[in-house]
Amino acid sequence: MVSAAYEDFGLTPVEAASFAKPVAVLRDGGFLDTVVEDRTGVFFDEAEADAVAEALRRVTATRWDDATLRAHAASYDETAFASRLHAEVDVPPAMIKRS
């Protein structure tokens, strides 16, 4: 997956990782939160053809670990998200009503 666009959350790299696919993304926005450089993908600093091409060369030249990619994606699943949220706001999970 390649993205040279700004994304608030950075969901597309998480989706790619769930399929054990690394990414090449713009070093900006939500990608800074959801991509771990050289573990789940690579960054490029400007949305210019040469920078994107170099990032793609790095992605294709790197041997990526499928389990690492999938584990990273799993860290964003509903259960993990709820646990982090509860830890931040200090609300016991039993007090949250699920629909």
mmCIF file as gemmi writes it, N, C-alpha and C atoms, coordinates in Angstrom:
data_model
loop_
_atom_site.group_PDB
_atom_site.id
_atom_site.type_symbol
_atom_site.label_atom_id
_atom_site.label_alt_id
_atom_site.label_comp_id
_atom_site.label_asym_id
_atom_site.label_entity_id
_atom_site.label_seq_id
_atom_site.pdbx_PDB_ins_code
_atom_site.Cartn_x
_atom_site.Cartn_y
_atom_site.Cartn_z
_atom_site.occupancy
_atom_site.B_iso_or_equiv
_atom_site.pdbx_formal_charge
_atom_site.auth_seq_id
_atom_site.auth_asym_id
_atom_site.pdbx_PDB_model_num
ATOM 1 N N . MET Axp A 1 ? 0.843 -1.156 0 1 0 ? 1 A 1
ATOM 2 C CA . MET Axp A 1 ? 0 0 0 1 0 ? 1 A 1
ATOM 3 C C . MET Axp A 1 ? 0.897 1.23 0 1 0 ? 1 A 1
ATOM 4 N N . VAL Axp A 2 ? 0.531 2.179 -0.809 1 0 ? 2 A 1
ATOM 5 C CA . VAL Axp A 2 ? 1.253 3.446 -0.889 1 0 ? 2 A 1
ATOM 6 C C . VAL Axp A 2 ? 0.253 4.563 -0.686 1 0 ? 2 A 1
ATOM 7 N N . SER Axp A 3 ? 0.608 5.535 0.154 1 0 ? 3 A 1
ATOM 8 C CA . SER Axp A 3 ? -0.249 6.697 0.318 1 0 ? 3 A 1
ATOM 9 C C . SER Axp A 3 ? 0.596 7.949 0.465 1 0 ? 3 A 1
ATOM 10 N N . ALA Axp A 4 ? 0.336 8.887 -0.428 1 0 ? 4 A 1
ATOM 11 C CA . ALA Axp A 4 ? 1.016 10.183 -0.372 1 0 ? 4 A 1
ATOM 12 C C . ALA Axp A 4 ? 0.05 11.264 0.088 1 0 ? 4 A 1
ATOM 13 N N . ALA Axp A 5 ? -1.064 10.857 0.677 1 0 ? 5 A 1
ATOM 14 C CA . ALA Axp A 5 ? -2.09 11.791 1.13 1 0 ? 5 A 1
ATOM 15 C C . ALA Axp A 5 ? -2.043 11.942 2.648 1 0 ? 5 A 1
ATOM 16 N N . TYR Axp A 6 ? -2.654 13.001 3.125 1 0 ? 6 A 1
ATOM 17 C CA . TYR Axp A 6 ? -2.77 13.22 4.563 1 0 ? 6 A 1
ATOM 18 C C . TYR Axp A 6 ? -3.956 12.41 5.06 1 0 ? 6 A 1
ATOM 19 N N . GLU Axp A 7 ? -3.768 11.692 6.138 1 0 ? 7 A 1
ATOM 20 C CA . GLU Axp A 7 ? -4.855 10.925 6.754 1 0 ? 7 A 1
ATOM 21 C C . GLU Axp A 7 ? -4.819 11.201 8.253 1 0 ? 7 A 1
ATOM 22 N N . ASP Axp A 8 ? -5.952 11.606 8.805 1 0 ? 8 A 1
ATOM 23 C CA . ASP Axp A 8 ? -6.005 11.964 10.225 1 0 ? 8 A 1
ATOM 24 C C . ASP Axp A 8 ? -5.619 10.814 11.142 1 0 ? 8 A 1
ATOM 25 N N . PHE Axp A 9 ? -6.185 9.641 10.927 1 0 ? 9 A 1
ATOM 26 C CA . PHE Axp A 9 ? -5.903 8.53 11.826 1 0 ? 9 A 1
ATOM 27 C C . PHE Axp A 9 ? -4.812 7.615 11.287 1 0 ? 9 A 1
ATOM 28 N N . GLY Axp A 10 ? -4.816 7.329 10.043 1 0 ? 10 A 1
ATOM 29 C CA . GLY Axp A 10 ? -3.83 6.389 9.499 1 0 ? 10 A 1
ATOM 30 C C . GLY Axp A 10 ? -4.361 4.982 9.468 1 0 ? 10 A 1
ATOM 31 N N . LEU Axp A 11 ? -5.624 4.819 9.112 1 0 ? 11 A 1
ATOM 32 C CA . LEU Axp A 11 ? -6.268 3.514 9.115 1 0 ? 11 A 1
ATOM 33 C C . LEU Axp A 11 ? -5.744 2.587 8.018 1 0 ? 11 A 1
ATOM 34 N N . THR Axp A 12 ? -5.454 3.126 6.865 1 0 ? 12 A 1
ATOM 35 C CA . THR Axp A 12 ? -5.049 2.243 5.761 1 0 ? 12 A 1
ATOM 36 C C . THR Axp A 12 ? -3.795 1.43 6.059 1 0 ? 12 A 1
ATOM 37 N N . PRO Axp A 13 ? -2.79 1.963 6.765 1 0 ? 13 A 1
ATOM 38 C CA . PRO Axp A 13 ? -1.654 1.098 7.109 1 0 ? 13 A 1
ATOM 39 C C . PRO Axp A 13 ? -2.034 -0.033 8.075 1 0 ? 13 A 1
ATOM 40 N N . VAL Axp A 14 ? -2.982 0.22 8.954 1 0 ? 14 A 1
ATOM 41 C CA . VAL Axp A 14 ? -3.439 -0.828 9.873 1 0 ? 14 A 1
ATOM 42 C C . VAL Axp A 14 ? -4.152 -1.917 9.082 1 0 ? 14 A 1
ATOM 43 N N . GLU Axp A 15 ? -4.982 -1.508 8.144 1 0 ? 15 A 1
ATOM 44 C CA . GLU Axp A 15 ? -5.67 -2.483 7.302 1 0 ? 15 A 1
ATOM 45 C C . GLU Axp A 15 ? -4.658 -3.3 6.495 1 0 ? 15 A 1
ATOM 46 N N . ALA Axp A 16 ? -3.663 -2.651 5.937 1 0 ? 16 A 1
ATOM 47 C CA . ALA Axp A 16 ? -2.636 -3.372 5.173 1 0 ? 16 A 1
ATOM 48 C C . ALA Axp A 16 ? -1.9 -4.366 6.064 1 0 ? 16 A 1
ATOM 49 N N . ALA Axp A 17 ? -1.533 -3.939 7.257 1 0 ? 17 A 1
ATOM 50 C CA . ALA Axp A 17 ? -0.809 -4.82 8.186 1 0 ? 17 A 1
ATOM 51 C C . ALA Axp A 17 ? -1.641 -6.045 8.553 1 0 ? 17 A 1
ATOM 52 N N . SER Axp A 18 ? -2.962 -5.878 8.624 1 0 ? 18 A 1
ATOM 53 C CA . SER Axp A 18 ? -3.813 -7.026 8.964 1 0 ? 18 A 1
ATOM 54 C C . SER Axp A 18 ? -3.725 -8.118 7.897 1 0 ? 18 A 1
ATOM 55 N N . PHE Axp A 19 ? -3.322 -7.734 6.687 1 0 ? 19 A 1
ATOM 56 C CA . PHE Axp A 19 ? -3.108 -8.696 5.603 1 0 ? 19 A 1
ATOM 57 C C . PHE Axp A 19 ? -1.62 -8.976 5.395 1 0 ? 19 A 1
ATOM 58 N N . ALA Axp A 20 ? -0.808 -8.593 6.388 1 0 ? 20 A 1
ATOM 59 C CA . ALA Axp A 20 ? 0.643 -8.804 6.365 1 0 ? 20 A 1
ATOM 60 C C . ALA Axp A 20 ? 1.307 -8.094 5.187 1 0 ? 20 A 1
ATOM 61 N N . LYS Axp A 21 ? 0.822 -6.89 4.906 1 0 ? 21 A 1
ATOM 62 C CA . LYS Axp A 21 ? 1.394 -6.088 3.823 1 0 ? 21 A 1
ATOM 63 C C . LYS Axp A 21 ? 2.03 -4.837 4.404 1 0 ? 21 A 1
ATOM 64 N N . PRO Axp A 22 ? 3.278 -4.562 4.076 1 0 ? 22 A 1
ATOM 65 C CA . PRO Axp A 22 ? 3.928 -3.334 4.537 1 0 ? 22 A 1
ATOM 66 C C . PRO Axp A 22 ? 3.439 -2.138 3.714 1 0 ? 22 A 1
ATOM 67 N N . VAL Axp A 23 ? 3.758 -0.951 4.178 1 0 ? 23 A 1
ATOM 68 C CA . VAL Axp A 23 ? 3.288 0.266 3.511 1 0 ? 23 A 1
ATOM 69 C C . VAL Axp A 23 ? 4.436 1.228 3.241 1 0 ? 23 A 1
ATOM 70 N N . ALA Axp A 24 ? 4.189 2.112 2.301 1 0 ? 24 A 1
ATOM 71 C CA . ALA Axp A 24 ? 5.059 3.257 2.043 1 0 ? 24 A 1
ATOM 72 C C . ALA Axp A 24 ? 4.132 4.471 2.128 1 0 ? 24 A 1
ATOM 73 N N . VAL Axp A 25 ? 4.361 5.319 3.112 1 0 ? 25 A 1
ATOM 74 C CA . VAL Axp A 25 ? 3.422 6.414 3.366 1 0 ? 25 A 1
ATOM 75 C C . VAL Axp A 25 ? 4.148 7.728 3.626 1 0 ? 25 A 1
ATOM 76 N N . LEU Axp A 26 ? 3.409 8.8 3.421 1 0 ? 26 A 1
ATOM 77 C CA . LEU Axp A 26 ? 3.893 10.136 3.702 1 0 ? 26 A 1
ATOM 78 C C . LEU Axp A 26 ? 4.115 10.298 5.204 1 0 ? 26 A 1
ATOM 79 N N . ARG Axp A 27 ? 5.241 10.859 5.583 1 0 ? 27 A 1
ATOM 80 C CA . ARG Axp A 27 ? 5.55 11.067 6.995 1 0 ? 27 A 1
ATOM 81 C C . ARG Axp A 27 ? 4.74 12.271 7.499 1 0 ? 27 A 1
ATOM 82 N N . ASP Axp A 28 ? 3.468 12.006 7.822 1 0 ? 28 A 1
ATOM 83 C CA . ASP Axp A 28 ? 2.563 13.078 8.228 1 0 ? 28 A 1
ATOM 84 C C . ASP Axp A 28 ? 1.293 12.477 8.823 1 0 ? 28 A 1
ATOM 85 N N . GLY Axp A 29 ? 0.565 13.3 9.539 1 0 ? 29 A 1
ATOM 86 C CA . GLY Axp A 29 ? -0.757 12.935 10.042 1 0 ? 29 A 1
ATOM 87 C C . GLY Axp A 29 ? -0.788 11.66 10.853 1 0 ? 29 A 1
ATOM 88 N N . GLY Axp A 30 ? -1.874 10.931 10.674 1 0 ? 30 A 1
ATOM 89 C CA . GLY Axp A 30 ? -2.094 9.71 11.432 1 0 ? 30 A 1
ATOM 90 C C . GLY Axp A 30 ? -1.122 8.59 11.121 1 0 ? 30 A 1
ATOM 91 N N . PHE Axp A 31 ? -0.46 8.683 9.964 1 0 ? 31 A 1
ATOM 92 C CA . PHE Axp A 31 ? 0.526 7.649 9.64 1 0 ? 31 A 1
ATOM 93 C C . PHE Axp A 31 ? 1.647 7.619 10.674 1 0 ? 31 A 1
ATOM 94 N N . LEU Axp A 32 ? 1.916 8.763 11.281 1 0 ? 32 A 1
ATOM 95 C CA . LEU Axp A 32 ? 2.954 8.817 12.317 1 0 ? 32 A 1
ATOM 96 C C . LEU Axp A 32 ? 2.574 7.975 13.534 1 0 ? 32 A 1
ATOM 97 N N . ASP Axp A 33 ? 1.276 7.766 13.721 1 0 ? 33 A 1
ATOM 98 C CA . ASP Axp A 33 ? 0.799 6.979 14.863 1 0 ? 33 A 1
ATOM 99 C C . ASP Axp A 33 ? 0.621 5.503 14.537 1 0 ? 33 A 1
ATOM 100 N N . THR Axp A 34 ? 0.393 5.177 13.268 1 0 ? 34 A 1
ATOM 101 C CA . THR Axp A 34 ? 0.044 3.792 12.955 1 0 ? 34 A 1
ATOM 102 C C . THR Axp A 34 ? 1.086 3.03 12.146 1 0 ? 34 A 1
ATOM 103 N N . VAL Axp A 35 ? 2.19 3.676 11.805 1 0 ? 35 A 1
ATOM 104 C CA . VAL Axp A 35 ? 3.273 2.986 11.093 1 0 ? 35 A 1
ATOM 105 C C . VAL Axp A 35 ? 4.511 2.999 11.97 1 0 ? 35 A 1
ATOM 106 N N . VAL Axp A 36 ? 5.124 1.849 12.116 1 0 ? 36 A 1
ATOM 107 C CA . VAL Axp A 36 ? 6.391 1.739 12.836 1 0 ? 36 A 1
ATOM 108 C C . VAL Axp A 36 ? 7.47 1.57 11.761 1 0 ? 36 A 1
ATOM 109 N N . GLU Axp A 37 ? 8.277 2.592 11.614 1 0 ? 37 A 1
ATOM 110 C CA . GLU Axp A 37 ? 9.259 2.598 10.526 1 0 ? 37 A 1
ATOM 111 C C . GLU Axp A 37 ? 10.161 1.368 10.581 1 0 ? 37 A 1
ATOM 112 N N . ASP Axp A 38 ? 10.293 0.737 9.442 1 0 ? 38 A 1
ATOM 113 C CA . ASP Axp A 38 ? 11.117 -0.454 9.232 1 0 ? 38 A 1
ATOM 114 C C . ASP Axp A 38 ? 10.584 -1.701 9.928 1 0 ? 38 A 1
ATOM 115 N N . ARG Axp A 39 ? 9.414 -1.617 10.55 1 0 ? 39 A 1
ATOM 116 C CA . ARG Axp A 39 ? 8.768 -2.811 11.116 1 0 ? 39 A 1
ATOM 117 C C . ARG Axp A 39 ? 7.441 -3.083 10.416 1 0 ? 39 A 1
ATOM 118 N N . THR Axp A 40 ? 6.7 -2.012 10.083 1 0 ? 40 A 1
ATOM 119 C CA . THR Axp A 40 ? 5.417 -2.179 9.396 1 0 ? 40 A 1
ATOM 120 C C . THR Axp A 40 ? 5.379 -1.392 8.092 1 0 ? 40 A 1
ATOM 121 N N . GLY Axp A 41 ? 6.423 -0.638 7.832 1 0 ? 41 A 1
ATOM 122 C CA . GLY Axp A 41 ? 6.468 0.119 6.596 1 0 ? 41 A 1
ATOM 123 C C . GLY Axp A 41 ? 7.573 1.143 6.606 1 0 ? 41 A 1
ATOM 124 N N . VAL Axp A 42 ? 7.57 1.963 5.577 1 0 ? 42 A 1
ATOM 125 C CA . VAL Axp A 42 ? 8.571 3.024 5.454 1 0 ? 42 A 1
ATOM 126 C C . VAL Axp A 42 ? 7.861 4.346 5.173 1 0 ? 42 A 1
ATOM 127 N N . PHE Axp A 43 ? 8.542 5.412 5.532 1 0 ? 43 A 1
ATOM 128 C CA . PHE Axp A 43 ? 8.023 6.756 5.285 1 0 ? 43 A 1
ATOM 129 C C . PHE Axp A 43 ? 8.784 7.413 4.143 1 0 ? 43 A 1
ATOM 130 N N . PHE Axp A 44 ? 8.113 8.344 3.486 1 0 ? 44 A 1
ATOM 131 C CA . PHE Axp A 44 ? 8.792 9.285 2.607 1 0 ? 44 A 1
ATOM 132 C C . PHE Axp A 44 ? 8.371 10.678 3.053 1 0 ? 44 A 1
ATOM 133 N N . ASP Axp A 45 ? 9.247 11.65 2.873 1 0 ? 45 A 1
ATOM 134 C CA . ASP Axp A 45 ? 9.055 12.973 3.466 1 0 ? 45 A 1
ATOM 135 C C . ASP Axp A 45 ? 8.326 13.978 2.595 1 0 ? 45 A 1
ATOM 136 N N . GLU Axp A 46 ? 8.198 13.704 1.33 1 0 ? 46 A 1
ATOM 137 C CA . GLU Axp A 46 ? 7.476 14.626 0.461 1 0 ? 46 A 1
ATOM 138 C C . GLU Axp A 46 ? 6.724 13.834 -0.596 1 0 ? 46 A 1
ATOM 139 N N . ALA Axp A 47 ? 5.582 14.331 -0.984 1 0 ? 47 A 1
ATOM 140 C CA . ALA Axp A 47 ? 4.746 13.654 -1.973 1 0 ? 47 A 1
ATOM 141 C C . ALA Axp A 47 ? 5.256 13.959 -3.377 1 0 ? 47 A 1
ATOM 142 N N . GLU Axp A 48 ? 6.468 13.536 -3.63 1 0 ? 48 A 1
ATOM 143 C CA . GLU Axp A 48 ? 7.138 13.727 -4.916 1 0 ? 48 A 1
ATOM 144 C C . GLU Axp A 48 ? 7.499 12.357 -5.476 1 0 ? 48 A 1
ATOM 145 N N . ALA Axp A 49 ? 7.464 12.244 -6.792 1 0 ? 49 A 1
ATOM 146 C CA . ALA Axp A 49 ? 7.683 10.95 -7.441 1 0 ? 49 A 1
ATOM 147 C C . ALA Axp A 49 ? 8.972 10.263 -7.003 1 0 ? 49 A 1
ATOM 148 N N . ASP Axp A 50 ? 10.063 11.009 -6.93 1 0 ? 50 A 1
ATOM 149 C CA . ASP Axp A 50 ? 11.341 10.399 -6.553 1 0 ? 50 A 1
ATOM 150 C C . ASP Axp A 50 ? 11.312 9.851 -5.135 1 0 ? 50 A 1
ATOM 151 N N . ALA Axp A 51 ? 10.697 10.576 -4.217 1 0 ? 51 A 1
ATOM 152 C CA . ALA Axp A 51 ? 10.618 10.133 -2.821 1 0 ? 51 A 1
ATOM 153 C C . ALA Axp A 51 ? 9.748 8.887 -2.693 1 0 ? 51 A 1
ATOM 154 N N . VAL Axp A 52 ? 8.637 8.868 -3.417 1 0 ? 52 A 1
ATOM 155 C CA . VAL Axp A 52 ? 7.749 7.7 -3.389 1 0 ? 52 A 1
ATOM 156 C C . VAL Axp A 52 ? 8.455 6.497 -4.007 1 0 ? 52 A 1
ATOM 157 N N . ALA Axp A 53 ? 9.139 6.704 -5.128 1 0 ? 53 A 1
ATOM 158 C CA . ALA Axp A 53 ? 9.856 5.611 -5.786 1 0 ? 53 A 1
ATOM 159 C C . ALA Axp A 53 ? 10.921 5.017 -4.869 1 0 ? 53 A 1
ATOM 160 N N . GLU Axp A 54 ? 11.658 5.868 -4.161 1 0 ? 54 A 1
ATOM 161 C CA . GLU Axp A 54 ? 12.682 5.374 -3.231 1 0 ? 54 A 1
ATOM 162 C C . GLU Axp A 54 ? 12.05 4.579 -2.096 1 0 ? 54 A 1
ATOM 163 N N . ALA Axp A 55 ? 10.934 5.056 -1.582 1 0 ? 55 A 1
ATOM 164 C CA . ALA Axp A 55 ? 10.236 4.324 -0.516 1 0 ? 55 A 1
ATOM 165 C C . ALA Axp A 55 ? 9.773 2.96 -1.019 1 0 ? 55 A 1
ATOM 166 N N . LEU Axp A 56 ? 9.266 2.911 -2.229 1 0 ? 56 A 1
ATOM 167 C CA . LEU Axp A 56 ? 8.847 1.626 -2.802 1 0 ? 56 A 1
ATOM 168 C C . LEU Axp A 56 ? 10.024 0.686 -2.996 1 0 ? 56 A 1
ATOM 169 N N . ARG Axp A 57 ? 11.162 1.223 -3.384 1 0 ? 57 A 1
ATOM 170 C CA . ARG Axp A 57 ? 12.364 0.384 -3.493 1 0 ? 57 A 1
ATOM 171 C C . ARG Axp A 57 ? 12.711 -0.213 -2.131 1 0 ? 57 A 1
ATOM 172 N N . ARG Axp A 58 ? 12.61 0.605 -1.078 1 0 ? 58 A 1
ATOM 173 C CA . ARG Axp A 58 ? 12.902 0.107 0.271 1 0 ? 58 A 1
ATOM 174 C C . ARG Axp A 58 ? 11.905 -0.961 0.693 1 0 ? 58 A 1
ATOM 175 N N . VAL Axp A 59 ? 10.631 -0.748 0.386 1 0 ? 59 A 1
ATOM 176 C CA . VAL Axp A 59 ? 9.608 -1.738 0.747 1 0 ? 59 A 1
ATOM 177 C C . VAL Axp A 59 ? 9.88 -3.063 0.048 1 0 ? 59 A 1
ATOM 178 N N . THR Axp A 60 ? 10.158 -3.005 -1.239 1 0 ? 60 A 1
ATOM 179 C CA . THR Axp A 60 ? 10.351 -4.256 -1.985 1 0 ? 60 A 1
ATOM 180 C C . THR Axp A 60 ? 11.682 -4.932 -1.673 1 0 ? 60 A 1
ATOM 181 N N . ALA Axp A 61 ? 12.662 -4.186 -1.207 1 0 ? 61 A 1
ATOM 182 C CA . ALA Axp A 61 ? 13.972 -4.762 -0.891 1 0 ? 61 A 1
ATOM 183 C C . ALA Axp A 61 ? 14.038 -5.33 0.53 1 0 ? 61 A 1
ATOM 184 N N . THR Axp A 62 ? 13.033 -5.028 1.331 1 0 ? 62 A 1
ATOM 185 C CA . THR Axp A 62 ? 13.028 -5.455 2.733 1 0 ? 62 A 1
ATOM 186 C C . THR Axp A 62 ? 12.25 -6.754 2.888 1 0 ? 62 A 1
ATOM 187 N N . ARG Axp A 63 ? 12.76 -7.607 3.755 1 0 ? 63 A 1
ATOM 188 C CA . ARG Axp A 63 ? 12.05 -8.839 4.094 1 0 ? 63 A 1
ATOM 189 C C . ARG Axp A 63 ? 11.188 -8.526 5.316 1 0 ? 63 A 1
ATOM 190 N N . TRP Axp A 64 ? 9.885 -8.569 5.149 1 0 ? 64 A 1
ATOM 191 C CA . TRP Axp A 64 ? 8.936 -8.202 6.199 1 0 ? 64 A 1
ATOM 192 C C . TRP Axp A 64 ? 8.443 -9.45 6.909 1 0 ? 64 A 1
ATOM 193 N N . ASP Axp A 65 ? 8.234 -9.337 8.209 1 0 ? 65 A 1
ATOM 194 C CA . ASP Axp A 65 ? 7.753 -10.454 9.019 1 0 ? 65 A 1
ATOM 195 C C . ASP Axp A 65 ? 6.228 -10.4 9.108 1 0 ? 65 A 1
ATOM 196 N N . ASP Axp A 66 ? 5.573 -11.39 8.531 1 0 ? 66 A 1
ATOM 197 C CA . ASP Axp A 66 ? 4.107 -11.415 8.519 1 0 ? 66 A 1
ATOM 198 C C . ASP Axp A 66 ? 3.511 -11.349 9.917 1 0 ? 66 A 1
ATOM 199 N N . ALA Axp A 67 ? 4.092 -12.083 10.858 1 0 ? 67 A 1
ATOM 200 C CA . ALA Axp A 67 ? 3.556 -12.109 12.226 1 0 ? 67 A 1
ATOM 201 C C . ALA Axp A 67 ? 3.665 -10.733 12.882 1 0 ? 67 A 1
ATOM 202 N N . THR Axp A 68 ? 4.762 -10.041 12.639 1 0 ? 68 A 1
ATOM 203 C CA . THR Axp A 68 ? 4.937 -8.694 13.199 1 0 ? 68 A 1
ATOM 204 C C . THR Axp A 68 ? 3.893 -7.741 12.629 1 0 ? 68 A 1
ATOM 205 N N . LEU Axp A 69 ? 3.683 -7.819 11.323 1 0 ? 69 A 1
ATOM 206 C CA . LEU Axp A 69 ? 2.686 -6.956 10.684 1 0 ? 69 A 1
ATOM 207 C C . LEU Axp A 69 ? 1.295 -7.234 11.24 1 0 ? 69 A 1
ATOM 208 N N . ARG Axp A 70 ? 0.915 -8.495 11.33 1 0 ? 70 A 1
ATOM 209 C CA . ARG Axp A 70 ? -0.426 -8.834 11.827 1 0 ? 70 A 1
ATOM 210 C C . ARG Axp A 70 ? -0.589 -8.475 13.305 1 0 ? 70 A 1
ATOM 211 N N . ALA Axp A 71 ? 0.449 -8.674 14.089 1 0 ? 71 A 1
ATOM 212 C CA . ALA Axp A 71 ? 0.374 -8.315 15.519 1 0 ? 71 A 1
ATOM 213 C C . ALA Axp A 71 ? 0.204 -6.81 15.685 1 0 ? 71 A 1
ATOM 214 N N . HIS Axp A 72 ? 0.888 -6.052 14.847 1 0 ? 72 A 1
ATOM 215 C CA . HIS Axp A 72 ? 0.737 -4.593 14.904 1 0 ? 72 A 1
ATOM 216 C C . HIS Axp A 72 ? -0.71 -4.203 14.598 1 0 ? 72 A 1
ATOM 217 N N . ALA Axp A 73 ? -1.291 -4.794 13.576 1 0 ? 73 A 1
ATOM 218 C CA . ALA Axp A 73 ? -2.69 -4.505 13.241 1 0 ? 73 A 1
ATOM 219 C C . ALA Axp A 73 ? -3.612 -4.896 14.397 1 0 ? 73 A 1
ATOM 220 N N . ALA Axp A 74 ? -3.344 -6.039 15.017 1 0 ? 74 A 1
ATOM 221 C CA . ALA Axp A 74 ? -4.177 -6.497 16.126 1 0 ? 74 A 1
ATOM 222 C C . ALA Axp A 74 ? -4.128 -5.542 17.316 1 0 ? 74 A 1
ATOM 223 N N . SER Axp A 75 ? -3.045 -4.787 17.429 1 0 ? 75 A 1
ATOM 224 C CA . SER Axp A 75 ? -2.958 -3.845 18.556 1 0 ? 75 A 1
ATOM 225 C C . SER Axp A 75 ? -3.953 -2.698 18.405 1 0 ? 75 A 1
ATOM 226 N N . TYR Axp A 76 ? -4.629 -2.626 17.264 1 0 ? 76 A 1
ATOM 227 C CA . TYR Axp A 76 ? -5.648 -1.605 17.032 1 0 ? 76 A 1
ATOM 228 C C . TYR Axp A 76 ? -7.057 -2.187 17.018 1 0 ? 76 A 1
ATOM 229 N N . ASP Axp A 77 ? -7.206 -3.479 17.356 1 0 ? 77 A 1
ATOM 230 C CA . ASP Axp A 77 ? -8.548 -4.049 17.324 1 0 ? 77 A 1
ATOM 231 C C . ASP Axp A 77 ? -9.397 -3.491 18.468 1 0 ? 77 A 1
ATOM 232 N N . GLU Axp A 78 ? -10.668 -3.803 18.446 1 0 ? 78 A 1
ATOM 233 C CA . GLU Axp A 78 ? -11.615 -3.223 19.401 1 0 ? 78 A 1
ATOM 234 C C . GLU Axp A 78 ? -11.224 -3.487 20.855 1 0 ? 78 A 1
ATOM 235 N N . THR Axp A 79 ? -10.809 -4.696 21.153 1 0 ? 79 A 1
ATOM 236 C CA . THR Axp A 79 ? -10.443 -5.043 22.526 1 0 ? 79 A 1
ATOM 237 C C . THR Axp A 79 ? -9.227 -4.251 22.985 1 0 ? 79 A 1
ATOM 238 N N . ALA Axp A 80 ? -8.21 -4.18 22.142 1 0 ? 80 A 1
ATOM 239 C CA . ALA Axp A 80 ? -7.007 -3.42 22.496 1 0 ? 80 A 1
ATOM 240 C C . ALA Axp A 80 ? -7.333 -1.942 22.638 1 0 ? 80 A 1
ATOM 241 N N . PHE Axp A 81 ? -8.146 -1.416 21.72 1 0 ? 81 A 1
ATOM 242 C CA . PHE Axp A 81 ? -8.529 -0.009 21.793 1 0 ? 81 A 1
ATOM 243 C C . PHE Axp A 81 ? -9.283 0.275 23.086 1 0 ? 81 A 1
ATOM 244 N N . ALA Axp A 82 ? -10.247 -0.58 23.43 1 0 ? 82 A 1
ATOM 245 C CA . ALA Axp A 82 ? -11.032 -0.38 24.653 1 0 ? 82 A 1
ATOM 246 C C . ALA Axp A 82 ? -10.137 -0.442 25.887 1 0 ? 82 A 1
ATOM 247 N N . SER Axp A 83 ? -9.184 -1.349 25.903 1 0 ? 83 A 1
ATOM 248 C CA . SER Axp A 83 ? -8.271 -1.449 27.054 1 0 ? 83 A 1
ATOM 249 C C . SER Axp A 83 ? -7.449 -0.183 27.216 1 0 ? 83 A 1
ATOM 250 N N . ARG Axp A 84 ? -6.923 0.329 26.101 1 0 ? 84 A 1
ATOM 251 C CA . ARG Axp A 84 ? -6.139 1.571 26.174 1 0 ? 84 A 1
ATOM 252 C C . ARG Axp A 84 ? -7.019 2.745 26.596 1 0 ? 84 A 1
ATOM 253 N N . LEU Axp A 85 ? -8.22 2.795 26.077 1 0 ? 85 A 1
ATOM 254 C CA . LEU Axp A 85 ? -9.146 3.87 26.435 1 0 ? 85 A 1
ATOM 255 C C . LEU Axp A 85 ? -9.475 3.821 27.917 1 0 ? 85 A 1
ATOM 256 N N . HIS Axp A 86 ? -9.782 2.649 28.424 1 0 ? 86 A 1
ATOM 257 C CA . HIS Axp A 86 ? -10.101 2.498 29.85 1 0 ? 86 A 1
ATOM 258 C C . HIS Axp A 86 ? -8.919 2.884 30.721 1 0 ? 86 A 1
ATOM 259 N N . ALA Axp A 87 ? -7.73 2.535 30.298 1 0 ? 87 A 1
ATOM 260 C CA . ALA Axp A 87 ? -6.535 2.901 31.067 1 0 ? 87 A 1
ATOM 261 C C . ALA Axp A 87 ? -6.356 4.414 31.108 1 0 ? 87 A 1
ATOM 262 N N . GLU Axp A 88 ? -6.659 5.076 30.006 1 0 ? 88 A 1
ATOM 263 C CA . GLU Axp A 88 ? -6.506 6.53 29.945 1 0 ? 88 A 1
ATOM 264 C C . GLU Axp A 88 ? -7.546 7.267 30.772 1 0 ? 88 A 1
ATOM 265 N N . VAL Axp A 89 ? -8.774 6.811 30.741 1 0 ? 89 A 1
ATOM 266 C CA . VAL Axp A 89 ? -9.844 7.523 31.451 1 0 ? 89 A 1
ATOM 267 C C . VAL Axp A 89 ? -10.187 6.889 32.788 1 0 ? 89 A 1
ATOM 268 N N . ASP Axp A 90 ? -9.512 5.785 33.088 1 0 ? 90 A 1
ATOM 269 C CA . ASP Axp A 90 ? -9.685 5.113 34.373 1 0 ? 90 A 1
ATOM 270 C C . ASP Axp A 90 ? -11.137 4.721 34.649 1 0 ? 90 A 1
ATOM 271 N N . VAL Axp A 91 ? -11.794 4.158 33.647 1 0 ? 91 A 1
ATOM 272 C CA . VAL Axp A 91 ? -13.152 3.66 33.797 1 0 ? 91 A 1
ATOM 273 C C . VAL Axp A 91 ? -13.09 2.139 33.702 1 0 ? 91 A 1
ATOM 274 N N . PRO Axp A 92 ? -13.55 1.448 34.74 1 0 ? 92 A 1
ATOM 275 C CA . PRO Axp A 92 ? -13.534 -0.022 34.688 1 0 ? 92 A 1
ATOM 276 C C . PRO Axp A 92 ? -14.383 -0.522 33.519 1 0 ? 92 A 1
ATOM 277 N N . PRO Axp A 93 ? -13.895 -1.507 32.765 1 0 ? 93 A 1
ATOM 278 C CA . PRO Axp A 93 ? -14.648 -2.023 31.62 1 0 ? 93 A 1
ATOM 279 C C . PRO Axp A 93 ? -16.061 -2.467 31.973 1 0 ? 93 A 1
ATOM 280 N N . ALA Axp A 94 ? -16.271 -2.974 33.164 1 0 ? 94 A 1
ATOM 281 C CA . ALA Axp A 94 ? -17.602 -3.452 33.555 1 0 ? 94 A 1
ATOM 282 C C . ALA Axp A 94 ? -18.618 -2.308 33.61 1 0 ? 94 A 1
ATOM 283 N N . MET Axp A 95 ? -18.163 -1.079 33.722 1 0 ? 95 A 1
ATOM 284 C CA . MET Axp A 95 ? -19.073 0.061 33.8 1 0 ? 95 A 1
ATOM 285 C C . MET Axp A 95 ? -19.517 0.558 32.427 1 0 ? 95 A 1
ATOM 286 N N . ILE Axp A 96 ? -18.926 0.036 31.377 1 0 ? 96 A 1
ATOM 287 C CA . ILE Axp A 96 ? -19.272 0.474 30.026 1 0 ? 96 A 1
ATOM 288 C C . ILE Axp A 96 ? -20.359 -0.428 29.479 1 0 ? 96 A 1
ATOM 289 N N . LYS Axp A 97 ? -21.454 0.181 29.065 1 0 ? 97 A 1
ATOM 290 C CA . LYS Axp A 97 ? -22.565 -0.575 28.488 1 0 ? 97 A 1
ATOM 291 C C . LYS Axp A 97 ? -22.313 -0.749 26.998 1 0 ? 97 A 1
ATOM 292 N N . ARG Axp A 98 ? -22.365 -1.989 26.563 1 0 ? 98 A 1
ATOM 293 C CA . ARG Axp A 98 ? -22.182 -2.266 25.146 1 0 ? 98 A 1
ATOM 294 C C . ARG Axp A 98 ? -23.544 -2.428 24.5 1 0 ? 98 A 1
ATOM 295 N N . SER Axp A 99 ? -23.624 -1.973 23.262 1 0 ? 99 A 1
ATOM 296 C CA . SER Axp A 99 ? -24.897 -2.097 22.551 1 0 ? 99 A 1
ATOM 297 C C . SER Axp A 99 ? -24.962 -3.361 21.744 1 0 ? 99 A 1
